Amino acid sequence: MAAPRTPISKASMPPITRPSVALTCALAWVFPGAGHLLQGQAGKALVFGTMLLPMYVLGLAFGGRLFPLQAVEPLMLLAAGAQWMIGLTRLVAGWAGYGLGDVVAASYEYGNTFLIVAGLLNVLVIFDAADVARGGKVERP
Amino acid sequence: MTSHLGMLILFAALVAPVFAALHRDDLQTARRFAARLFGALVSGALLLGWVLYLVFG
């Protein structure tokens, strides 16, 4: 025989713990969409992961260059900063020796554009993930 | 790929869904927004290309 159920008041329930904003942003920086995945927005995470990663890889395949973080050339520094906004991918690509830049390739500038834009779009994704983590943006059903 | 148009379409196809996911929460409206944005990016670039060609070409 089942025991009688006692009603649970809201005050007695433990508060819902959300992953911290810092952790969400860090994960979103490391891997596009990981921050949203942590916040339970799998659909958005899938979109970001399946669009931004191929964009970065295509940028490398088109002969784009991974710019070094050097202050000698300000524009190059900005480009490098943008490319570093997809942390893990940039790190792995650098370690693997990709992104040397094929200057004579017809698609060289396109490659750079793909690499830079993928990084900048991930900045927007990080901001969005931070908004979600703060509770300022909730996904509608 | 070395086709300018191909690059443009590929770029628009990758960028549009990201902006749609950022700006729309509902899947249906996000799809529509992505399609419109894709069309706007491609047609806008073609239009600008023709204007530049006619003015400076």
Backbone of each chain as ProteinMPNN parsed JSONL, in Angstrom:
{"seq_chain_A": "MAAPRTPISKASMPPITRPSVALTCALAWVFPGAGHLLQGQAGKALVFGTMLLPMYVLGLAFGGRLFPLQAVEPLMLLAAGAQWMIGLTRLVAGWAGYGLGDVVAASYEYGNTFLIVAGLLNVLVIFDAADVARGGKVERP", "coords_chain_A": {"N_chain_A": [[0.851, -1.196, 0.0], [0.559, 2.141, -0.89], [2.21, 4.988, 0.515], [0.597, 7.868, 1.882], [0.614, 10.861, -0.058], [2.378, 13.829, 0.576], [1.769, 17.287, 0.186], [4.042, 19.363, -1.589], [5.618, 22.293, -0.779], [6.601, 25.343, -2.453], [8.601, 26.685, -1.158], [9.991, 24.77, 0.212], [11.32, 23.456, -1.745], [14.45, 22.83, -3.395], [16.456, 25.521, -4.724], [16.564, 26.205, -8.252], [19.475, 25.465, -9.877], [21.507, 27.171, -12.059], [23.931, 26.798, -14.63], [26.964, 28.665, -14.314], [27.54, 32.047, -15.512], [30.118, 32.632, -16.329], [31.244, 30.107, -16.816], [29.562, 29.252, -18.863], [30.128, 31.139, -20.87], [32.831, 30.597, -21.249], [32.766, 27.97, -22.218], [31.295, 28.408, -24.556], [33.089, 29.92, -25.946], [35.2, 28.121, -26.273], [34.057, 26.072, -27.856], [31.829, 26.392, -30.491], [28.48, 26.845, -29.682], [28.51, 25.225, -27.462], [28.058, 26.533, -25.069], [25.331, 27.18, -25.21], [24.319, 24.623, -25.265], [24.951, 23.775, -22.711], [23.176, 25.36, -21.348], [20.863, 24.168, -21.979], [19.761, 24.584, -24.474], [19.59, 22.932, -26.966], [18.925, 22.905, -29.68], [19.677, 25.416, -30.749], [22.378, 25.236, -30.175], [23.118, 23.198, -31.876], [22.741, 24.414, -34.374], [24.66, 26.505, -34.255], [27.031, 25.059, -33.918], [27.066, 23.468, -36.238], [27.238, 25.322, -38.241], [29.253, 27.28, -37.764], [31.659, 25.889, -37.241], [32.146, 24.368, -39.708], [32.409, 26.64, -41.306], [34.769, 27.782, -40.417], [36.552, 25.713, -40.974], [36.271, 25.574, -43.75], [37.308, 28.045, -44.383], [39.993, 27.592, -43.804], [40.465, 25.586, -45.68], [40.172, 26.996, -48.027], [42.52, 28.286, -48.218], [43.019, 30.274, -46.42], [44.612, 32.408, -43.953], [45.944, 31.898, -40.697], [46.299, 34.396, -38.623], [49.057, 35.757, -36.774], [49.207, 36.793, -33.31], [50.296, 39.657, -33.219], [51.427, 42.915, -32.559], [52.467, 44.469, -34.505], [51.295, 44.951, -36.997], [48.366, 46.596, -37.012], [45.837, 45.935, -38.221], [46.197, 43.274, -38.797], [46.428, 42.294, -36.263], [43.843, 42.701, -35.303], [42.465, 40.962, -36.987], [43.61, 38.546, -36.188], [42.73, 38.474, -33.539], [39.975, 38.198, -33.95], [39.942, 35.69, -35.176], [40.752, 34.11, -33.077], [38.511, 33.899, -31.557], [37.131, 31.58, -31.765], [37.952, 29.335, -29.808], [39.019, 26.535, -29.332], [39.071, 25.384, -31.879], [40.717, 27.132, -33.298], [43.047, 26.751, -31.883], [43.628, 24.004, -32.279], [43.836, 23.966, -35.069], [46.059, 25.598, -35.417], [48.032, 24.11, -34.062], [48.056, 21.84, -35.641], [49.192, 22.729, -37.877], [47.836, 24.0, -39.889], [46.494, 26.722, -41.885], [48.502, 28.361, -42.932], [48.333, 30.035, -45.013], [47.7, 30.513, -48.29], [48.822, 32.552, -50.383], [48.805, 32.998, -53.134], [46.602, 31.662, -53.994], [43.384, 31.722, -55.532], [41.275, 31.852, -53.851], [42.175, 32.916, -51.496], [41.634, 35.387, -50.075], [38.95, 35.028, -49.633], [39.07, 32.847, -47.946], [40.308, 34.005, -45.682], [38.266, 35.78, -45.006], [36.176, 34.026, -44.343], [37.32, 32.776, -42.092], [37.659, 34.925, -40.293], [35.061, 35.998, -40.069], [33.694, 33.791, -39.022], [34.826, 33.674, -36.477], [34.009, 36.183, -35.442], [31.246, 35.919, -35.515], [30.992, 33.983, -33.589], [31.534, 35.466, -31.354], [29.164, 36.921, -31.064], [27.545, 34.759, -30.515], [28.598, 33.959, -28.065], [27.89, 36.181, -26.473], [25.122, 35.923, -26.605], [24.791, 33.477, -25.331], [25.644, 34.212, -22.809], [23.607, 35.98, -22.106], [21.467, 34.193, -21.951], [22.357, 32.599, -19.842], [22.286, 34.412, -17.765], [19.645, 34.603, -17.433], [18.228, 36.424, -18.776], [17.246, 35.95, -21.243], [14.99, 33.779, -22.349], [14.164, 30.663, -23.798], [11.453, 30.383, -25.925], [8.702, 28.086, -26.038]], "CA_chain_A": [[0.0, 0.0, 0.0], [1.396, 3.345, -1.023], [2.101, 5.984, 1.581], [-0.091, 9.092, 1.411], [1.519, 11.912, -0.539], [2.252, 15.13, 1.245], [2.029, 18.357, -0.776], [5.366, 20.004, -1.458], [5.534, 23.745, -0.98], [7.713, 25.871, -3.253], [9.68, 27.133, -0.268], [10.793, 23.623, 0.644], [12.069, 22.907, -2.878], [15.763, 23.468, -3.571], [16.447, 26.46, -5.849], [17.112, 25.677, -9.507], [20.828, 25.998, -10.087], [21.881, 27.315, -13.468], [25.392, 26.91, -14.816], [27.377, 30.067, -14.171], [27.739, 32.828, -16.741], [31.532, 32.51, -16.732], [31.437, 28.77, -17.398], [28.831, 29.231, -20.131], [30.897, 31.928, -21.851], [34.085, 29.887, -21.532], [32.45, 26.835, -23.101], [30.885, 28.955, -25.857], [34.325, 30.351, -26.616], [35.981, 26.925, -26.638], [33.393, 25.326, -28.938], [30.587, 27.1, -30.825], [27.238, 26.162, -29.319], [28.636, 24.464, -26.208], [27.428, 27.338, -24.021], [23.882, 26.997, -25.322], [24.049, 23.234, -24.891], [25.01, 23.765, -21.243], [21.961, 26.019, -20.858], [19.697, 23.375, -22.37], [19.226, 24.981, -25.778], [20.296, 22.023, -27.88], [18.643, 23.273, -31.074], [20.558, 26.519, -31.12], [23.749, 24.719, -30.116], [23.325, 22.426, -33.106], [22.888, 25.377, -35.48], [25.943, 27.2, -34.142], [28.11, 24.093, -34.153], [27.104, 22.968, -37.618], [27.493, 26.416, -39.189], [30.503, 28.011, -37.518], [32.831, 25.021, -37.421], [32.44, 24.216, -41.145], [32.842, 27.92, -41.868], [36.183, 27.916, -40.064], [37.294, 24.681, -41.726], [36.277, 26.003, -45.15], [38.267, 29.148, -44.455], [41.326, 26.981, -43.885], [40.549, 24.849, -46.948], [40.284, 27.968, -49.107], [43.863, 28.865, -48.195], [43.075, 31.407, -45.492], [45.771, 32.424, -43.053], [45.741, 32.137, -39.271], [47.218, 35.497, -38.343], [49.661, 35.741, -35.436], [48.839, 37.908, -32.423], [51.422, 40.589, -33.148], [50.946, 44.3, -32.616], [53.204, 45.203, -35.547], [50.275, 45.379, -37.965], [47.104, 46.664, -36.254], [44.749, 45.204, -38.876], [46.506, 41.848, -38.632], [46.121, 41.993, -34.856], [42.381, 42.593, -35.211], [42.078, 39.71, -37.662], [44.029, 37.438, -35.316], [41.808, 38.475, -32.396], [38.703, 37.631, -34.41], [40.126, 34.257, -35.421], [40.887, 33.42, -31.786], [37.218, 33.843, -30.861], [36.724, 30.165, -31.7], [39.166, 28.926, -29.111], [39.595, 25.198, -29.532], [39.304, 25.167, -33.311], [41.907, 27.912, -33.657], [44.19, 26.107, -31.227], [43.908, 22.741, -32.974], [44.295, 24.283, -36.432], [47.422, 26.109, -35.287], [48.909, 22.997, -33.699], [48.128, 20.895, -36.762], [49.971, 23.335, -38.958], [46.98, 24.585, -40.932], [46.357, 28.18, -41.848], [49.728, 29.085, -43.289], [47.919, 31.065, -45.96], [48.151, 30.335, -49.667], [48.585, 33.913, -50.884], [48.571, 33.004, -54.572], [45.326, 30.998, -54.302], [42.3, 32.659, -55.884], [40.314, 31.916, -52.746], [42.894, 33.306, -50.268], [40.905, 36.42, -49.325], [37.701, 34.406, -49.168], [39.431, 32.032, -46.789], [40.475, 34.91, -44.544], [36.942, 36.3, -44.635], [35.453, 32.946, -43.653], [37.927, 32.566, -40.771], [37.406, 36.09, -39.431], [33.621, 36.112, -39.804], [33.323, 32.696, -38.111], [35.222, 34.104, -35.132], [33.168, 37.299, -34.989], [29.903, 35.388, -35.246], [31.032, 33.275, -32.306], [31.444, 36.482, -30.3], [27.728, 37.143, -30.87], [27.017, 33.54, -29.882], [29.019, 34.011, -26.649], [27.032, 37.183, -25.816], [23.786, 35.343, -26.506], [24.86, 32.45, -24.281], [25.729, 34.926, -21.532], [22.253, 36.462, -21.84], [20.662, 33.036, -21.533], [22.834, 32.171, -18.518], [21.828, 35.396, -16.77], [18.191, 34.521, -17.323], [17.64, 37.548, -19.503], [16.673, 35.483, -22.504], [14.521, 32.405, -22.191], [13.676, 30.1, -25.049], [10.01, 30.138, -25.958], [8.411, 26.735, -26.559]], "C_chain_A": [[0.889, 1.249, 0.0], [1.14, 4.324, 0.106], [1.377, 7.22, 1.054], [0.912, 10.194, 1.043], [1.284, 13.207, 0.213], [2.56, 16.223, 0.227], [3.372, 19.028, -0.514], [5.201, 21.495, -1.71], [6.767, 24.214, -1.765], [8.912, 26.236, -2.382], [10.578, 25.973, 0.143], [11.63, 23.031, -0.495], [13.433, 23.585, -3.002], [15.729, 24.405, -4.774], [17.088, 25.827, -7.088], [18.485, 26.309, -9.744], [21.134, 26.016, -11.578], [23.394, 27.33, -13.546], [25.799, 28.379, -14.84], [27.615, 30.726, -15.54], [29.168, 32.634, -17.264], [31.789, 31.162, -17.407], [30.761, 28.673, -18.77], [29.618, 29.958, -21.22], [32.184, 31.193, -22.243], [33.836, 28.722, -22.485], [32.054, 27.303, -24.498], [32.099, 29.425, -26.644], [35.123, 29.142, -27.111], [35.381, 26.234, -27.859], [32.067, 26.007, -29.25], [29.355, 26.268, -30.482], [27.307, 25.428, -27.995], [27.99, 25.22, -25.043], [25.918, 27.171, -24.025], [23.482, 25.576, -24.923], [24.021, 23.102, -23.371], [23.744, 24.372, -20.655], [20.693, 25.306, -21.309], [19.08, 23.771, -23.692], [19.951, 24.199, -26.881], [20.108, 22.405, -29.348], [19.574, 24.375, -31.563], [22.017, 26.059, -31.148], [24.092, 23.967, -31.395], [23.551, 23.364, -34.298], [24.262, 26.033, -35.439], [27.113, 26.261, -34.45], [28.23, 23.684, -35.609], [27.317, 24.074, -38.653], [28.888, 27.027, -38.994], [31.747, 27.14, -37.684], [33.148, 24.769, -38.9], [32.928, 25.509, -41.782], [34.35, 28.124, -41.621], [37.039, 26.941, -40.879], [37.373, 25.055, -43.211], [37.264, 27.152, -45.361], [39.696, 28.629, -44.573], [41.514, 26.277, -45.231], [40.71, 25.794, -48.137], [41.648, 28.666, -49.124], [43.991, 30.079, -47.306], [44.229, 31.272, -44.509], [45.329, 32.634, -41.612], [46.767, 33.181, -38.847], [47.795, 35.4, -36.932], [49.223, 36.957, -34.617], [50.053, 38.815, -32.234], [50.904, 42.005, -33.363], [51.628, 45.123, -33.709], [52.227, 45.792, -36.567], [48.92, 45.404, -37.253], [45.964, 45.869, -36.892], [44.932, 43.694, -38.731], [46.169, 41.4, -37.202], [44.612, 41.82, -34.667], [41.889, 41.287, -35.833], [42.424, 38.5, -36.791], [43.099, 37.323, -34.118], [40.475, 37.85, -32.764], [38.83, 36.127, -34.604], [40.242, 33.464, -34.125], [39.575, 33.309, -31.028], [36.558, 32.473, -30.95], [37.923, 29.427, -31.14], [39.779, 27.606, -29.519], [39.94, 24.96, -30.999], [40.561, 25.892, -33.767], [43.172, 27.242, -33.11], [44.608, 24.843, -31.982], [44.454, 23.008, -34.375], [45.737, 24.788, -36.409], [48.416, 25.002, -35.0], [49.123, 22.049, -34.882], [48.877, 21.472, -37.96], [49.149, 23.875, -40.11], [47.018, 26.104, -40.838], [47.622, 28.942, -42.131], [49.426, 30.19, -44.296], [48.534, 30.87, -47.328], [47.853, 31.636, -50.432], [48.245, 33.931, -52.374], [47.25, 32.316, -54.962], [44.25, 32.035, -54.572], [41.348, 32.857, -54.714], [40.959, 32.376, -51.429], [42.103, 34.314, -49.429], [39.562, 35.892, -48.821], [37.978, 33.574, -47.921], [39.599, 32.88, -45.544], [39.134, 35.429, -44.053], [36.145, 35.247, -43.868], [35.993, 32.756, -42.232], [37.557, 33.701, -39.81], [35.923, 36.18, -39.071], [33.145, 34.997, -38.868], [33.665, 33.077, -36.67], [34.316, 35.199, -34.601], [31.735, 36.838, -34.705], [29.886, 34.65, -33.912], [31.048, 34.254, -31.135], [29.971, 36.773, -29.999], [27.089, 35.949, -30.157], [27.376, 33.533, -28.387], [28.138, 35.005, -25.882], [25.622, 36.616, -25.601], [23.742, 34.293, -25.394], [24.927, 33.099, -22.903], [24.355, 35.463, -21.134], [21.363, 35.341, -21.313], [21.054, 32.616, -20.118], [22.387, 33.128, -17.423], [20.32, 35.318, -16.549], [17.493, 35.644, -18.051], [16.97, 37.134, -20.782], [16.268, 34.035, -22.317], [13.937, 31.931, -23.507], [12.179, 29.85, -24.942], [9.727, 28.762, -26.549], [7.884, 26.792, -27.995]], "O_chain_A": [[1.829, 1.376, 0.785], [0.018, 4.472, 0.589], [1.538, 7.575, -0.114], [1.906, 10.418, 1.733], [0.149, 13.619, 0.452], [3.525, 16.098, -0.527], [3.774, 19.23, 0.632], [4.693, 21.899, -2.756], [7.82, 23.576, -1.746], [10.066, 26.117, -2.795], [11.77, 26.155, 0.392], [12.526, 22.219, -0.263], [13.557, 24.782, -2.742], [15.041, 24.115, -5.753], [18.02, 25.029, -6.989], [18.623, 27.531, -9.801], [21.03, 24.998, -12.262], [24.064, 27.818, -12.636], [25.057, 29.23, -15.33], [27.852, 30.066, -16.551], [29.394, 32.491, -18.466], [32.462, 31.086, -18.435], [31.308, 28.095, -19.709], [29.758, 29.465, -22.339], [32.572, 31.173, -23.411], [34.59, 28.509, -23.434], [32.421, 26.687, -25.498], [32.125, 29.335, -27.871], [35.65, 29.144, -28.223], [36.101, 25.855, -28.783], [31.249, 26.184, -28.347], [29.211, 25.133, -30.935], [26.272, 25.043, -27.452], [27.437, 24.602, -24.133], [25.299, 27.036, -22.97], [22.431, 25.364, -24.317], [23.174, 22.404, -22.815], [23.287, 23.955, -19.59], [19.584, 25.777, -21.057], [17.973, 23.334, -24.005], [20.791, 24.728, -27.609], [21.02, 22.247, -30.159], [20.173, 24.282, -32.634], [22.787, 26.443, -32.029], [25.197, 24.078, -31.926], [24.437, 23.136, -35.122], [24.95, 26.112, -36.457], [28.056, 26.628, -35.15], [29.329, 23.565, -36.151], [27.553, 23.781, -39.825], [29.609, 27.258, -39.965], [32.765, 27.596, -38.204], [34.296, 24.934, -39.314], [33.761, 25.484, -42.689], [35.087, 28.575, -42.498], [38.098, 27.296, -41.397], [38.411, 24.876, -43.849], [37.957, 27.22, -46.376], [40.502, 29.157, -45.339], [42.579, 26.359, -45.844], [41.32, 25.429, -49.142], [41.891, 29.539, -49.957], [44.956, 30.835, -47.415], [44.748, 30.182, -44.269], [44.447, 33.447, -41.337], [47.956, 32.885, -38.729], [47.094, 35.005, -36.001], [48.909, 38.012, -35.169], [50.745, 38.745, -31.218], [50.063, 42.257, -34.225], [51.396, 46.327, -33.825], [52.319, 46.96, -36.944], [48.38, 44.348, -36.922], [45.207, 45.201, -36.188], [43.97, 42.943, -38.566], [45.695, 40.287, -36.974], [44.162, 40.914, -33.966], [41.022, 40.605, -35.287], [41.64, 37.559, -36.672], [42.72, 36.222, -33.72], [39.909, 37.072, -31.996], [37.929, 35.372, -34.239], [39.876, 32.289, -34.075], [39.527, 32.691, -29.965], [35.546, 32.225, -30.295], [38.79, 28.957, -31.877], [40.914, 27.554, -29.993], [40.989, 24.396, -31.312], [41.367, 25.349, -34.522], [44.207, 27.175, -33.774], [45.784, 24.642, -32.283], [45.408, 22.365, -34.815], [46.537, 24.443, -37.279], [49.492, 24.941, -35.594], [50.219, 21.53, -35.093], [49.153, 20.769, -38.932], [49.683, 24.174, -41.179], [47.498, 26.684, -39.864], [47.807, 30.051, -41.631], [50.176, 31.16, -44.413], [49.74, 31.038, -47.509], [46.792, 31.796, -51.035], [47.482, 34.785, -52.825], [46.832, 32.38, -56.118], [44.203, 33.086, -53.932], [40.697, 33.896, -54.597], [40.354, 32.239, -50.365], [41.923, 34.125, -48.226], [39.098, 36.255, -47.74], [37.208, 33.6, -46.961], [39.098, 32.53, -44.475], [38.886, 35.51, -42.85], [35.513, 35.554, -42.857], [35.223, 32.595, -41.285], [37.19, 33.459, -38.66], [35.57, 36.41, -37.914], [32.289, 35.23, -38.014], [32.88, 32.829, -35.754], [33.898, 35.156, -33.444], [31.096, 37.315, -33.767], [28.89, 34.684, -33.189], [30.619, 33.904, -30.035], [29.572, 36.862, -28.837], [26.211, 36.11, -29.31], [26.56, 33.15, -27.549], [27.691, 34.711, -24.774], [25.016, 36.811, -24.548], [22.786, 34.227, -24.62], [24.339, 32.598, -21.945], [23.981, 35.408, -19.962], [20.608, 35.521, -20.357], [20.191, 32.314, -19.293], [22.138, 32.714, -16.29], [19.789, 35.892, -15.599], [16.275, 35.79, -17.945], [16.195, 37.902, -21.351], [17.12, 33.163, -22.144], [13.302, 32.693, -24.235], [11.7, 29.202, -24.011], [10.429, 28.318, -27.457], [7.59, 25.753, -28.586]]}, "seq_chain_B": "MTSHLGMLILFAALVAPVFAALHRDDLQTARRFAARLFGALVSGALLLGWVLYLVFG", "coords_chain_B": {"N_chain_B": [[36.997, 25.724, -54.815], [36.408, 28.425, -56.922], [34.597, 30.157, -57.851], [33.024, 33.251, -57.715], [30.336, 33.718, -57.268], [29.55, 31.259, -56.241], [31.017, 31.218, -53.852], [29.82, 33.371, -52.586], [27.187, 32.447, -52.256], [27.66, 30.228, -50.636], [28.759, 31.475, -48.359], [26.592, 33.093, -47.549], [24.768, 31.081, -47.002], [25.874, 29.926, -44.76], [26.023, 31.976, -42.893], [23.423, 33.038, -42.578], [21.675, 31.127, -41.116], [22.875, 31.274, -38.567], [22.508, 33.941, -37.718], [19.75, 33.898, -37.736], [19.171, 32.027, -35.726], [20.133, 33.452, -33.592], [18.475, 35.659, -33.458], [15.821, 34.834, -33.533], [13.641, 32.832, -31.63], [11.701, 30.92, -31.966], [11.322, 28.016, -33.917], [10.051, 27.865, -36.441], [9.71, 30.57, -37.258], [12.339, 31.273, -37.2], [13.398, 29.783, -39.295], [12.113, 30.974, -41.473], [13.127, 33.556, -41.247], [15.84, 33.052, -41.669], [15.786, 32.172, -44.322], [14.877, 34.475, -45.622], [16.931, 36.23, -44.968], [19.094, 34.985, -46.217], [18.317, 35.232, -48.894], [18.314, 38.021, -49.054], [21.003, 38.629, -48.628], [22.285, 37.392, -50.837], [20.896, 38.492, -53.087], [21.26, 41.21, -52.566], [24.043, 41.463, -52.763], [24.39, 40.786, -55.448], [22.951, 42.826, -56.688], [24.374, 45.084, -55.819], [26.79, 44.486, -57.017], [26.11, 44.691, -59.736], [25.432, 47.417, -59.86], [27.899, 48.597, -59.244], [29.304, 47.656, -61.433], [27.969, 48.893, -63.567], [28.387, 51.553, -62.977], [31.177, 51.929, -62.605], [32.321, 50.144, -64.344]], "CA_chain_B": [[35.985, 26.552, -55.46], [36.918, 29.768, -57.234], [33.498, 30.972, -58.37], [32.61, 34.303, -56.777], [28.925, 33.498, -56.923], [29.518, 30.089, -55.369], [31.507, 31.66, -52.528], [28.792, 34.241, -52.019], [26.061, 31.613, -51.827], [28.139, 29.429, -49.496], [28.89, 32.391, -47.22], [25.245, 33.463, -47.108], [24.125, 29.885, -46.454], [26.436, 29.645, -43.433], [25.789, 33.104, -41.985], [21.993, 33.276, -42.349], [21.105, 30.361, -39.995], [23.427, 31.718, -37.284], [21.777, 35.152, -37.332], [18.357, 33.519, -37.462], [19.127, 31.392, -34.396], [20.402, 34.484, -32.588], [17.406, 36.658, -33.397], [14.483, 34.244, -33.405], [13.643, 31.645, -30.763], [10.78, 29.924, -32.527], [11.962, 27.328, -35.049], [9.39, 28.203, -37.707], [10.05, 31.949, -37.639], [13.788, 31.301, -37.443], [13.599, 29.264, -40.656], [11.683, 32.016, -42.416], [14.095, 34.656, -41.135], [17.082, 32.601, -42.316], [15.556, 32.158, -45.775], [14.821, 35.877, -46.084], [18.276, 36.803, -44.838], [19.89, 34.385, -47.279], [17.913, 35.9, -50.134], [18.739, 39.415, -49.012], [22.461, 38.671, -48.782], [22.647, 37.045, -52.219], [20.362, 39.473, -54.036], [21.907, 42.489, -52.278], [25.403, 41.447, -53.322], [24.265, 40.81, -56.915], [22.503, 44.178, -57.051], [25.51, 45.994, -55.615], [27.757, 44.157, -58.057], [25.651, 45.278, -61.004], [25.546, 48.881, -59.738], [29.329, 48.935, -59.365], [29.701, 47.373, -62.822], [27.406, 49.907, -64.46], [28.949, 52.875, -62.664], [32.64, 51.971, -62.758], [32.813, 49.129, -65.27]], "C_chain_B": [[36.539, 27.956, -55.705], [35.816, 30.673, -57.783], [33.072, 31.996, -57.317], [31.173, 34.085, -56.316], [28.778, 32.31, -55.973], [29.956, 30.434, -53.955], [30.446, 32.492, -51.819], [27.629, 33.416, -51.473], [26.446, 30.771, -50.605], [28.219, 30.274, -48.228], [27.514, 32.732, -46.649], [24.546, 32.277, -46.452], [24.637, 29.552, -45.059], [26.086, 30.744, -42.427], [24.309, 33.236, -41.605], [21.412, 32.44, -41.189], [21.618, 30.816, -38.628], [22.686, 32.967, -36.809], [20.322, 34.829, -36.983], [18.228, 32.896, -36.075], [19.371, 32.41, -33.286], [19.192, 35.402, -32.383], [16.013, 36.09, -33.222], [14.578, 32.97, -32.562], [12.775, 30.529, -31.32], [11.373, 29.334, -33.807], [11.379, 27.762, -36.395], [9.763, 29.61, -38.169], [11.552, 32.071, -37.905], [14.111, 30.819, -38.855], [13.252, 30.327, -41.695], [12.679, 33.169, -42.438], [15.403, 34.292, -41.847], [16.938, 32.62, -43.834], [15.544, 33.576, -46.332], [16.19, 36.522, -46.036], [19.204, 36.281, -45.929], [19.587, 35.069, -48.612], [18.4, 37.328, -50.189], [20.252, 39.537, -49.227], [22.87, 38.425, -50.231], [22.169, 38.117, -53.191], [20.992, 40.842, -53.815], [23.298, 42.564, -52.881], [25.366, 41.5, -54.848], [23.884, 42.21, -57.397], [23.656, 45.171, -56.935], [26.586, 45.759, -56.675], [27.392, 44.78, -59.4], [25.775, 46.799, -60.976], [26.999, 49.315, -59.918], [29.81, 48.729, -60.802], [29.224, 48.475, -63.766], [28.022, 51.28, -64.211], [30.441, 52.948, -63.0], [33.177, 51.036, -63.837], [33.119, 49.663, -66.664]], "O_chain_B": [[37.074, 28.589, -54.795], [36.074, 31.823, -58.139], [32.794, 31.644, -56.17], [30.845, 34.245, -55.141], [27.99, 32.347, -55.027], [29.343, 29.998, -52.981], [30.206, 32.339, -50.621], [27.149, 33.659, -50.366], [25.662, 30.621, -49.667], [27.799, 29.84, -47.156], [27.293, 32.671, -45.44], [23.822, 32.439, -45.47], [23.914, 28.958, -44.259], [25.877, 30.466, -41.246], [23.983, 33.513, -40.451], [20.712, 33.0, -40.345], [20.887, 30.753, -37.639], [22.282, 33.052, -35.649], [19.745, 35.406, -36.062], [17.29, 33.199, -35.337], [18.874, 32.251, -32.171], [18.927, 35.859, -31.271], [15.107, 36.809, -32.8], [15.472, 32.145, -32.753], [13.079, 29.347, -31.163], [11.863, 30.063, -34.67], [12.109, 27.995, -37.358], [10.094, 29.816, -39.336], [11.98, 32.874, -38.734], [14.982, 31.372, -39.528], [13.988, 30.549, -42.657], [13.029, 33.69, -43.497], [15.995, 35.121, -42.539], [17.853, 33.032, -44.547], [16.128, 33.845, -47.382], [16.572, 37.266, -46.94], [19.999, 37.032, -46.494], [20.497, 35.434, -49.357], [18.847, 37.801, -51.234], [20.717, 40.44, -49.922], [23.695, 39.151, -50.786], [22.941, 38.597, -54.02], [21.234, 41.568, -54.779], [23.691, 43.588, -53.44], [26.191, 42.165, -55.474], [24.424, 42.71, -58.383], [23.886, 45.987, -57.828], [27.209, 46.699, -57.167], [28.243, 45.32, -60.106], [26.182, 47.403, -61.969], [27.294, 50.266, -60.641], [30.608, 49.508, -61.324], [29.961, 48.93, -64.641], [28.159, 52.079, -65.138], [30.903, 53.915, -63.605], [34.348, 51.119, -64.207], [33.541, 48.905, -67.537]]}, "name": "protein", "num_of_chains": 2, "seq": "MAAPRTPISKASMPPITRPSVALTCALAWVFPGAGHLLQGQAGKALVFGTMLLPMYVLGLAFGGRLFPLQAVEPLMLLAAGAQWMIGLTRLVAGWAGYGLGDVVAASYEYGNTFLIVAGLLNVLVIFDAADVARGGKVERPMTSHLGMLILFAALVAPVFAALHRDDLQTARRFAARLFGALVSGALLLGWVLYLVFG"}
